Amino acid sequence: MRVNSHLQKKAFTLIELIIVIIIMGVVYKLAIVNFNKVNDESKKLTLLNLKEYLAKLPYKKSSELLCLDDCSTCKVMVDGNVTQELEDFLDESVKIYRYDTSYGAVEKEMRVYFNSEDVEQNVCFDYKVFANGVGDQIFVEYKNRFYDFTTYFEKTAVYDSMEALIDAKEAKVSEVKNDF
C-alpha cells in the first residue's frame, strides 16, 4: 500500500525530541558551570576587595584576615573562629603602616598571636573589620602598590607610591579640617 506524499505525517519522532532535549540539557549545564566560574573569579579575594569582603561576612564582633609567619597561609576569622584558610594570598614582602598626622606613614608593630595550642606565632598581616563596620586604619604596601584602608565609606584606594597615598590622605584630612 502506498501513502500519498501529501498525507505523510509532519511531526517529530520521539527519538528526535529526546535528542533535542539532551542537547539542550548539555548546553544548559555547560552555560551554568561557566557562569559559576565567572562568578567565582569575580569574588576572588584580593587586597583591593578585602575590606568589602570582610564587611559582608556575618559577624557580631569582628571579622578579620590574619596571616601568620611568612604570610603563606592566611585565615579568615569571624568572631574569633576560623572560617576559611587561604594559601599564597600574600607573601612576607607585605608591609603595614598606620597614618600619623605628625609623622605620616609609620610602620605598624604587629600584635602577638597565640594559636589553639597556646604557641606564639608571628603575625605577618592582620586586617580586622569591627561590629560598627569600621576597619583597621592602615596603609598596606605590597608588590610596589600602596593600598589605603583608612577610608570609612569609600572602597580601598590603590596608589603607585607612598608619596601619592600620603598626599591623597593629607588632602582628605585638610578637606575635613576646612569643613569644620
Secondary structure as a PSIPRED ss2 file (coil, helix, strand):
# PSIPRED VFORMAT (PSIPRED V4.0)

   1 M C   1.000  0.000  0.000
   2 R C   1.000  0.000  0.000
   3 V C   1.000  0.000  0.000
   4 N C   1.000  0.000  0.000
   5 S H   0.000  1.000  0.000
   6 H H   0.000  1.000  0.000
   7 L H   0.000  1.000  0.000
   8 Q C   1.000  0.000  0.000
   9 K C   1.000  0.000  0.000
  10 K C   1.000  0.000  0.000
  11 A C   1.000  0.000  0.000
  12 F C   1.000  0.000  0.000
  13 T C   1.000  0.000  0.000
  14 L H   0.000  1.000  0.000
  15 I H   0.000  1.000  0.000
  16 E H   0.000  1.000  0.000
  17 L H   0.000  1.000  0.000
  18 I H   0.000  1.000  0.000
  19 I H   0.000  1.000  0.000
  20 V H   0.000  1.000  0.000
  21 I H   0.000  1.000  0.000
  22 I H   0.000  1.000  0.000
  23 I H   0.000  1.000  0.000
  24 M H   0.000  1.000  0.000
  25 G H   0.000  1.000  0.000
  26 V H   0.000  1.000  0.000
  27 V H   0.000  1.000  0.000
  28 Y H   0.000  1.000  0.000
  29 K H   0.000  1.000  0.000
  30 L H   0.000  1.000  0.000
  31 A H   0.000  1.000  0.000
  32 I H   0.000  1.000  0.000
  33 V H   0.000  1.000  0.000
  34 N H   0.000  1.000  0.000
  35 F H   0.000  1.000  0.000
  36 N H   0.000  1.000  0.000
  37 K H   0.000  1.000  0.000
  38 V H   0.000  1.000  0.000
  39 N H   0.000  1.000  0.000
  40 D H   0.000  1.000  0.000
  41 E H   0.000  1.000  0.000
  42 S H   0.000  1.000  0.000
  43 K C   1.000  0.000  0.000
  44 K C   1.000  0.000  0.000
  45 L C   1.000  0.000  0.000
  46 T C   1.000  0.000  0.000
  47 L C   1.000  0.000  0.000
  48 L C   1.000  0.000  0.000
  49 N C   1.000  0.000  0.000
  50 L H   0.000  1.000  0.000
  51 K H   0.000  1.000  0.000
  52 E H   0.000  1.000  0.000
  53 Y H   0.000  1.000  0.000
  54 L H   0.000  1.000  0.000
  55 A H   0.000  1.000  0.000
  56 K H   0.000  1.000  0.000
  57 L C   1.000  0.000  0.000
  58 P C   1.000  0.000  0.000
  59 Y C   1.000  0.000  0.000
  60 K C   1.000  0.000  0.000
  61 K C   1.000  0.000  0.000
  62 S E   0.000  0.000  1.000
  63 S E   0.000  0.000  1.000
  64 E E   0.000  0.000  1.000
  65 L E   0.000  0.000  1.000
  66 L E   0.000  0.000  1.000
  67 C E   0.000  0.000  1.000
  68 L E   0.000  0.000  1.000
  69 D C   1.000  0.000  0.000
  70 D C   1.000  0.000  0.000
  71 C C   1.000  0.000  0.000
  72 S C   1.000  0.000  0.000
  73 T E   0.000  0.000  1.000
  74 C E   0.000  0.000  1.000
  75 K E   0.000  0.000  1.000
  76 V E   0.000  0.000  1.000
  77 M E   0.000  0.000  1.000
  78 V E   0.000  0.000  1.000
  79 D C   1.000  0.000  0.000
  80 G C   1.000  0.000  0.000
  81 N E   0.000  0.000  1.000
  82 V E   0.000  0.000  1.000
  83 T E   0.000  0.000  1.000
  84 Q E   0.000  0.000  1.000
  85 E E   0.000  0.000  1.000
  86 L E   0.000  0.000  1.000
  87 E E   0.000  0.000  1.000
  88 D C   1.000  0.000  0.000
  89 F C   1.000  0.000  0.000
  90 L C   1.000  0.000  0.000
  91 D C   1.000  0.000  0.000
  92 E C   1.000  0.000  0.000
  93 S C   1.000  0.000  0.000
  94 V C   1.000  0.000  0.000
  95 K E   0.000  0.000  1.000
  96 I E   0.000  0.000  1.000
  97 Y E   0.000  0.000  1.000
  98 R E   0.000  0.000  1.000
  99 Y E   0.000  0.000  1.000
 100 D E   0.000  0.000  1.000
 101 T C   1.000  0.000  0.000
 102 S C   1.000  0.000  0.000
 103 Y C   1.000  0.000  0.000
 104 G E   0.000  0.000  1.000
 105 A E   0.000  0.000  1.000
 106 V E   0.000  0.000  1.000
 107 E E   0.000  0.000  1.000
 108 K C   1.000  0.000  0.000
 109 E C   1.000  0.000  0.000
 110 M C   1.000  0.000  0.000
 111 R C   1.000  0.000  0.000
 112 V C   1.000  0.000  0.000
 113 Y E   0.000  0.000  1.000
 114 F E   0.000  0.000  1.000
 115 N C   1.000  0.000  0.000
 116 S C   1.000  0.000  0.000
 117 E C   1.000  0.000  0.000
 118 D C   1.000  0.000  0.000
 119 V C   1.000  0.000  0.000
 120 E E   0.000  0.000  1.000
 121 Q E   0.000  0.000  1.000
 122 N C   1.000  0.000  0.000
 123 V E   0.000  0.000  1.000
 124 C E   0.000  0.000  1.000
 125 F E   0.000  0.000  1.000
 126 D E   0.000  0.000  1.000
 127 Y E   0.000  0.000  1.000
 128 K E   0.000  0.000  1.000
 129 V E   0.000  0.000  1.000
 130 F E   0.000  0.000  1.000
 131 A C   1.000  0.000  0.000
 132 N C   1.000  0.000  0.000
 133 G C   1.000  0.000  0.000
 134 V C   1.000  0.000  0.000
 135 G E   0.000  0.000  1.000
 136 D C   1.000  0.000  0.000
 137 Q C   1.000  0.000  0.000
 138 I E   0.000  0.000  1.000
 139 F E   0.000  0.000  1.000
 140 V E   0.000  0.000  1.000
 141 E E   0.000  0.000  1.000
 142 Y E   0.000  0.000  1.000
 143 K C   1.000  0.000  0.000
 144 N C   1.000  0.000  0.000
 145 R E   0.000  0.000  1.000
 146 F E   0.000  0.000  1.000
 147 Y E   0.000  0.000  1.000
 148 D E   0.000  0.000  1.000
 149 F C   1.000  0.000  0.000
 150 T C   1.000  0.000  0.000
 151 T C   1.000  0.000  0.000
 152 Y C   1.000  0.000  0.000
 153 F C   1.000  0.000  0.000
 154 E C   1.000  0.000  0.000
 155 K C   1.000  0.000  0.000
 156 T C   1.000  0.000  0.000
 157 A E   0.000  0.000  1.000
 158 V E   0.000  0.000  1.000
 159 Y E   0.000  0.000  1.000
 160 D C   1.000  0.000  0.000
 161 S C   1.000  0.000  0.000
 162 M H   0.000  1.000  0.000
 163 E H   0.000  1.000  0.000
 164 A H   0.000  1.000  0.000
 165 L H   0.000  1.000  0.000
 166 I H   0.000  1.000  0.000
 167 D H   0.000  1.000  0.000
 168 A H   0.000  1.000  0.000
 169 K H   0.000  1.000  0.000
 170 E H   0.000  1.000  0.000
 171 A H   0.000  1.000  0.000
 172 K H   0.000  1.000  0.000
 173 V H   0.000  1.000  0.000
 174 S H   0.000  1.000  0.000
 175 E H   0.000  1.000  0.000
 176 V H   0.000  1.000  0.000
 177 K H   0.000  1.000  0.000
 178 N H   0.000  1.000  0.000
 179 D H   0.000  1.000  0.000
 180 F C   1.000  0.000  0.000
